[in-house]
Amino acid sequence: MMRCAGCGQNLDRSDFSKNQRREKGEGEARCRVCVQECIRDGGVGTARRNFATRFTYGSLDYPWAQGTFRYVQTGRYTGGERTGQPCVIKWFKESAANLDSSYYDKEEQVADEAIRLVDRFNEANIIGKYIRVNRPETWTFGDHEGSGRAGHYFSVEPFIDDFCKFNSNTGWVNETGTDWVAVMQALSHFSYAYSSGSRLLCDLQGGLYRDGAILTDPVVMSNQKGKFGPTDLGPDGMSTFFAQHKCTPYCRRHWPVPQFEYVFYTTTARTTMEGRGGFGGSRYVDDDDDDGYFNYPY
């Protein structure tokens, strides 16, 4: 028998490839199933990338889902390491945004910062499981799309099953009482502590898998409002979040909180945003339901 480093099970030696048995050994080797899962997910690491060169998707005239400002359509990778796996594409409803790559550049910037913070959380090994973050890529529609979409931008990322929202950027917490909700609250608190109060990773949502969780569309708030886009509510947002925060068993006593915890925003499961330029209005929230469960992030 050998213990798999991926799933932690004690398995027969025949469940491991010869290379894993010889080069790694018990406690470090991964079973055949875990190796295949690693390959399908684009390798080990916090960032869960597309690793694709082509994909197909459904009609853009009939989106699979939509939010206040973006449409979502499902698809499937047809080229690259993820060939055959499902994906989603997202694009803004206003054509002006789809012609301006800065909207998508900001999305990638937020994802990269979230990946950095989650990577440090994983290294701290607070929960004994691994959290990953979908890293979207910006692509452009080709001439064959029609309807004047050629040259417009959109984002692509791997699909996530069994989607659930854990907290919001105004301090709302999913009240299902699952252990993963407590973990995500600790991840948010950790991000503030690790960054010495300059960052807060929140609005955490994604899917749960056998050996961890995968997040998508997180919010990063900073001490400079708007630095990470319209969902970055700045110091007032961080104050509002912590005014609602209750430490979980995964939080550490020495982790700091803001000196003043005032409520500046209405606490809601929805994502609160401000000042999105061309989208008009000074403040808005998305139109997801309040129960914390969704088909997919918008």
C-alpha positions as CSV (number, residue, x, y, z in Angstrom):
1,M,0.0,0.0,0.0
2,M,1.1,3.6,-0.7
3,R,-0.4,6.9,0.5
4,C,-1.2,9.4,-2.3
5,A,0.0,12.9,-1.8
6,G,-3.0,14.2,-3.9
7,C,-6.1,12.5,-2.4
8,G,-4.5,11.2,0.9
9,Q,-5.8,7.7,0.3
10,N,-3.9,4.5,1.1
11,L,-3.9,2.7,-2.2
12,D,-2.4,-0.4,-3.8
13,R,0.9,0.2,-5.5
14,S,-0.7,-0.7,-8.9
15,D,-2.7,2.6,-8.6
16,F,0.5,4.5,-9.1
17,S,2.6,4.7,-12.3
18,K,6.1,3.3,-12.3
19,N,7.6,6.8,-12.5
20,Q,5.6,8.0,-9.5
21,R,6.6,4.9,-7.5
22,R,10.3,5.1,-8.3
23,E,10.9,8.9,-8.4
24,K,8.5,10.1,-5.6
25,G,7.8,7.4,-3.1
26,E,5.1,7.2,-0.5
27,G,3.7,10.5,0.7
28,E,5.0,12.4,-2.4
29,A,3.6,10.2,-5.2
30,R,0.3,10.9,-6.8
31,C,-2.0,8.2,-7.9
32,R,-3.1,7.8,-11.6
33,V,-6.4,9.6,-11.0
34,C,-4.8,12.6,-9.3
35,V,-2.2,12.8,-12.0
36,Q,-4.9,13.0,-14.6
37,E,-6.8,15.6,-12.7
38,C,-3.7,17.6,-12.4
39,I,-3.1,17.4,-16.2
40,R,-6.8,18.4,-16.9
41,D,-6.5,21.4,-14.6
42,G,-3.4,22.7,-16.3
43,G,-0.9,21.6,-13.7
44,V,-0.3,22.3,-10.0
45,G,-0.4,26.0,-9.0
46,T,-2.8,28.6,-7.7
47,A,-3.7,30.0,-11.1
48,R,-6.1,27.9,-13.1
49,R,-5.5,28.9,-16.7
50,N,-7.1,28.3,-20.0
51,F,-4.2,26.4,-21.7
52,A,-6.2,26.5,-24.9
53,T,-5.8,27.7,-28.4
54,R,-9.3,27.3,-29.7
55,F,-12.8,26.8,-28.4
56,T,-16.4,26.8,-29.6
57,Y,-19.4,28.3,-27.9
58,G,-23.2,28.8,-28.3
59,S,-25.0,31.6,-30.1
60,L,-24.1,35.0,-28.8
61,D,-27.7,36.1,-29.6
62,Y,-29.0,33.7,-26.9
63,P,-26.7,34.0,-23.9
64,W,-26.7,31.2,-21.3
65,A,-26.8,33.7,-18.5
66,Q,-26.6,37.5,-17.9
67,G,-26.0,40.0,-15.1
68,T,-26.5,43.7,-14.9
69,F,-23.6,44.5,-17.2
70,R,-22.3,41.3,-18.8
71,Y,-23.5,38.3,-20.8
72,V,-22.3,34.7,-20.3
73,Q,-22.2,31.9,-22.8
74,T,-20.9,28.4,-22.3
75,G,-18.5,26.7,-24.7
76,R,-15.9,23.9,-25.0
77,Y,-12.2,23.9,-25.7
78,T,-11.2,22.4,-29.0
79,G,-7.5,23.0,-29.0
80,G,-4.7,22.9,-26.4
81,E,-4.3,20.9,-23.2
82,R,-7.9,21.4,-22.1
83,T,-9.4,20.0,-25.3
84,G,-12.9,18.7,-24.7
85,Q,-13.4,20.5,-21.4
86,P,-16.1,23.1,-20.8
87,C,-15.4,26.9,-20.6
88,V,-17.3,30.1,-20.4
89,I,-17.0,33.4,-22.2
90,K,-18.1,36.8,-20.8
91,W,-18.7,40.1,-22.6
92,F,-20.1,43.5,-21.6
93,K,-23.6,44.5,-22.7
94,E,-22.4,47.9,-23.8
95,S,-20.4,47.8,-27.1
96,A,-18.2,50.7,-25.9
97,A,-16.7,48.5,-23.2
98,N,-16.2,45.6,-25.6
99,L,-14.1,47.8,-27.8
100,D,-11.9,49.0,-24.9
101,S,-9.4,46.5,-23.7
102,S,-8.9,48.4,-20.4
103,Y,-12.0,46.9,-18.9
104,Y,-10.6,43.4,-19.5
105,D,-7.0,44.5,-18.5
106,K,-8.4,45.5,-15.1
107,E,-10.2,42.1,-14.8
108,E,-6.9,40.3,-15.4
109,Q,-5.1,42.7,-12.9
110,V,-7.6,41.8,-10.2
111,A,-7.2,38.1,-10.9
112,D,-3.4,38.3,-10.8
113,E,-3.5,40.1,-7.4
114,A,-6.1,37.5,-6.1
115,I,-3.8,34.7,-7.2
116,R,-0.9,36.3,-5.4
117,L,-2.8,36.5,-2.1
118,V,-4.3,33.1,-2.4
119,D,-0.9,31.7,-3.2
120,R,0.4,33.0,0.2
121,F,-2.6,31.6,1.9
122,N,-1.9,28.2,0.4
123,E,1.7,28.4,1.5
124,A,0.6,29.1,5.1
125,N,-1.2,25.7,5.0
126,I,-3.9,26.9,7.3
127,I,-6.6,24.5,6.0
128,G,-4.6,21.6,4.6
129,K,-6.4,21.9,1.2
130,Y,-5.6,23.9,-1.9
131,I,-7.5,26.9,-3.2
132,R,-7.1,27.9,-6.9
133,V,-8.3,31.0,-8.9
134,N,-9.5,31.0,-12.4
135,R,-7.3,33.3,-14.5
136,P,-9.3,34.8,-17.4
137,E,-7.8,35.7,-20.7
138,T,-8.9,38.4,-23.1
139,W,-9.7,37.4,-26.7
140,T,-11.3,39.1,-29.6
141,F,-14.2,38.0,-31.8
142,G,-13.4,37.2,-35.4
143,D,-15.1,38.4,-38.6
144,H,-17.3,35.3,-38.7
145,E,-19.2,36.5,-35.6
146,G,-21.3,38.9,-37.5
147,S,-23.6,41.5,-35.9
148,G,-20.8,44.0,-35.8
149,R,-18.8,42.0,-33.1
150,A,-15.6,41.5,-35.1
151,G,-12.7,42.9,-33.1
152,H,-14.7,43.2,-29.9
153,Y,-13.1,41.9,-26.7
154,F,-14.4,39.1,-24.4
155,S,-12.9,37.0,-21.6
156,V,-12.5,33.2,-21.5
157,E,-12.0,30.9,-18.5
158,P,-12.5,27.3,-17.5
159,F,-16.0,26.3,-16.3
160,I,-16.8,25.7,-12.7
161,D,-19.3,23.2,-11.4
162,D,-21.6,23.5,-8.3
163,F,-21.2,27.2,-8.0
164,C,-21.6,28.9,-4.6
165,K,-21.0,32.4,-3.3
166,F,-19.3,32.6,0.1
167,N,-19.1,36.3,1.0
168,S,-19.5,39.7,-0.7
169,N,-17.5,42.9,-0.7
170,T,-19.8,44.5,1.9
171,G,-19.5,41.8,4.6
172,W,-22.4,39.6,3.7
173,V,-21.6,35.9,4.6
174,N,-23.4,32.8,3.3
175,E,-25.3,31.4,6.2
176,T,-25.2,27.8,5.2
177,G,-22.7,27.1,8.0
178,T,-20.4,24.9,5.9
179,D,-16.8,24.7,6.8
180,W,-15.8,26.2,3.5
181,V,-17.7,29.4,4.4
182,A,-15.5,29.7,7.5
183,V,-12.4,29.0,5.4
184,M,-13.3,31.8,2.9
185,Q,-13.8,34.2,5.8
186,A,-10.4,33.4,7.0
187,L,-8.9,33.8,3.5
188,S,-10.4,37.4,3.4
189,H,-9.0,38.2,6.9
190,F,-5.6,36.7,6.0
191,S,-5.3,38.8,2.9
192,Y,-5.8,42.0,5.0
193,A,-3.2,40.8,7.5
194,Y,-0.7,39.6,5.0
195,S,-0.8,42.9,3.1
196,S,-0.6,45.0,6.3
197,G,-4.0,46.4,5.7
198,S,-3.5,47.5,2.1
199,R,-5.6,44.7,0.4
200,L,-8.8,42.8,1.2
201,L,-9.7,39.8,-1.0
202,C,-13.4,39.2,-0.8
203,D,-16.6,38.6,-2.8
204,L,-15.4,35.0,-2.9
205,Q,-17.3,32.6,-5.1
206,G,-16.6,29.4,-6.9
207,G,-16.9,25.6,-6.8
208,L,-15.8,22.9,-4.3
209,Y,-13.7,19.9,-5.5
210,R,-12.3,16.8,-3.8
211,D,-9.1,18.4,-2.7
212,G,-10.0,22.1,-2.5
213,A,-11.8,24.9,-4.1
214,I,-11.7,27.0,-7.3
215,L,-12.6,30.7,-7.2
216,T,-13.6,33.1,-9.9
217,D,-14.3,36.8,-10.3
218,P,-13.0,37.8,-6.8
219,V,-12.9,41.4,-5.6
220,V,-9.7,43.0,-4.3
221,M,-10.2,46.1,-2.3
222,S,-7.3,48.4,-1.4
223,N,-6.4,51.5,0.6
224,Q,-6.8,53.5,-2.7
225,K,-10.4,53.3,-3.8
226,G,-10.8,52.2,-7.4
227,K,-7.2,50.9,-7.8
228,F,-8.6,47.4,-8.6
229,G,-11.6,48.6,-10.5
230,P,-15.2,49.7,-9.6
231,T,-15.6,46.9,-7.0
232,D,-12.7,48.3,-5.0
233,L,-14.5,50.3,-2.4
234,G,-11.4,51.4,-0.7
235,P,-10.9,52.0,3.0
236,D,-14.7,52.5,3.5
237,G,-15.3,49.2,1.9
238,M,-12.8,47.4,4.0
239,S,-14.2,49.1,7.1
240,T,-17.7,47.9,6.1
241,F,-16.5,44.4,5.6
242,F,-14.9,44.1,8.9
243,A,-17.8,45.7,10.7
244,Q,-19.7,42.5,9.8
245,H,-16.8,40.0,10.1
246,K,-16.7,37.4,12.8
247,C,-13.5,35.5,13.1
248,T,-13.7,31.7,12.4
249,P,-11.6,28.9,13.8
250,Y,-9.2,29.4,10.8
251,C,-8.5,33.0,11.7
252,R,-5.5,33.8,13.9
253,R,-5.7,36.1,16.9
254,H,-2.7,38.1,15.8
255,W,-4.3,39.0,12.5
256,P,-5.1,42.8,12.5
257,V,-8.4,44.4,11.7
258,P,-9.1,48.1,10.8
259,Q,-8.8,50.5,13.7
260,F,-12.3,51.8,13.0
261,E,-15.0,49.5,11.8
262,Y,-17.9,51.6,10.5
263,V,-20.6,50.6,8.0
264,F,-20.5,52.8,4.9
265,Y,-22.3,50.5,2.5
266,T,-25.5,48.4,2.8
267,T,-24.6,44.8,3.4
268,T,-25.8,42.6,0.6
269,A,-24.9,39.3,-1.1
270,R,-24.6,41.3,-4.4
271,T,-21.4,42.8,-5.5
272,T,-21.4,46.5,-4.8
273,M,-19.6,48.7,-7.3
274,E,-18.9,52.4,-7.8
275,G,-17.9,54.7,-10.6
276,R,-17.7,52.5,-13.7
277,G,-17.2,55.4,-16.1
278,G,-19.2,54.7,-19.2
279,F,-21.8,52.5,-17.5
280,G,-23.3,55.6,-15.8
281,G,-24.5,56.1,-12.2
282,S,-22.3,56.4,-9.2
283,R,-23.2,53.2,-7.4
284,Y,-24.9,49.9,-8.3
285,V,-25.1,46.3,-7.4
286,D,-25.3,43.2,-9.6
287,D,-28.6,41.4,-9.8
288,D,-27.7,37.9,-8.4
289,D,-30.1,36.3,-6.0
290,D,-29.4,36.8,-2.3
291,D,-29.3,33.1,-1.3
292,G,-25.7,32.7,-2.3
293,Y,-26.2,30.1,-5.0
294,F,-26.0,30.8,-8.7
295,N,-25.7,29.0,-12.0
296,Y,-22.4,30.9,-12.7
297,P,-20.8,34.2,-11.9
298,Y,-21.8,37.1,-14.1
